[in-house]
Amino acid sequence: MTSEELLAVLAAVGHAQRLRVITELAAGRMYVSELARRLKISRPLLYMHLERLEKAGIVVGNLELSQDGKALKYFELAPFDLRLNVDTILAAAQEDAAAAPDGVAVGESAEKGHTAK
């Protein structure tokens, strides 16, 4: 996991409404309209929260057709195990350094006496 991915996950779970979404989906998959009713929020606002959670890999959405031909968007929790400690952060920094063309992670250049251009 890179630091960008780590920050996406932390941002996704760092909001009370998104924690409520996770709590509701812990009981099982649910279509958007039902989830919005349970949470008492609008569907557009819910979609914004679901998009953040999906980008972070916490939920997965699938479009399905109901028996009467209506398109329903279902969401469910993806398997995830979120642990945050020094090792998690160091691993993300090492991933960044390995992916960087010069082997230096973002933010390290200033510490090593380099100046930004």
N, C-alpha and C positions, 0 to 999 in steps of 0.2 A: 504494500500500500504506500503510495506516495504521500507527501504532505498535502497536496491538493485534494486527494481522495479522502484523507483523514479529516481535513477541514470541511469537506462536503458532508461527511457523516456527522461531525460535531454540529454543524449548522443545522442539519436536518433534525437532529434530536434536541436541539437547543431552543425549541419553541413549544409552548404549552399546548397549542392546538395540534401540533404534529404528534406530541406524546399521547394526546387523546385519540388520534387516528390509530396509532399503534395499539393502544389499549383496546379499541373496538375490534380491530382486525385480528387481535390475539384469539378471539372466539371463532374465527374462521373467515373465509372469503366473503365479500359483500359487494353488491353493485353500488355505484356512486350515489344514486338517488337515495337509497336506503341509508347509506353511511351519512349523507348530508342531513337527513331527517333525524337520525340518532344523535348527531353532534350539534344539531340546531344551527347549522351554518349554510350559507348559500353554496350551490354547486360550483360556481366559478372560483370562490375562495377555497373550497375543498380541493379542486383540481390544482390550484397553485401549491397547496401543501403536499398533495400526492406527487406532483412533479418533482419537488425537492426530495421527497422520500424515495422516489423511484430512481432519481439520479444518483443517490447515495447507496442504492442497492438494498434498501430496507423493505421496499414493497415492490410487487410486480403486478402490472395491469394487463388484462386480456379483454379484447372485445369479443362478445358472443351474441348470437341471435337467440331471442326467446322463442317459445313455441308459436307466438302470434306474429313473429317476424320483426319484432323491435330489437334494435341494437342496444345491448347493455354492456357497459364497461365494468368489469369486475376487478377488484383489487384484493390481494392477499399478501401476507407477510412473506418475505423471502427469509430463508434461514440466515441468521446473523448472530454473531457473538461479539459484542462491543466491549473491549477492554482498553482502558487508557491508563498507561503508566509511562515511566521514563523509557522503558524498552520499546514501547509502541512508537513513541516520538523519535527515538534514535533510529529505529528501523525505517521509518518514513524518510528521515533525512538521508540515510544511506541509499535508499531507493532513488531519491532525487539526484544524489551525487553520481550514482551509477548511470542514470539516464542523461545527465548533463554532458554535452560534447567535450568539455574540458575537465570533467570529473569533479567539478566544484558545485556543490548544492547552492541553491538560491540563498542569498544572505551570507554566505561564507566569504565571498570575495572581500568585503569590507573588513572582516576580522583578520584577514591575512595580509592587510596592508594595501590592497588594491583599491583603486578608486573607480567609481562608476563613471561611464562616459555619457 
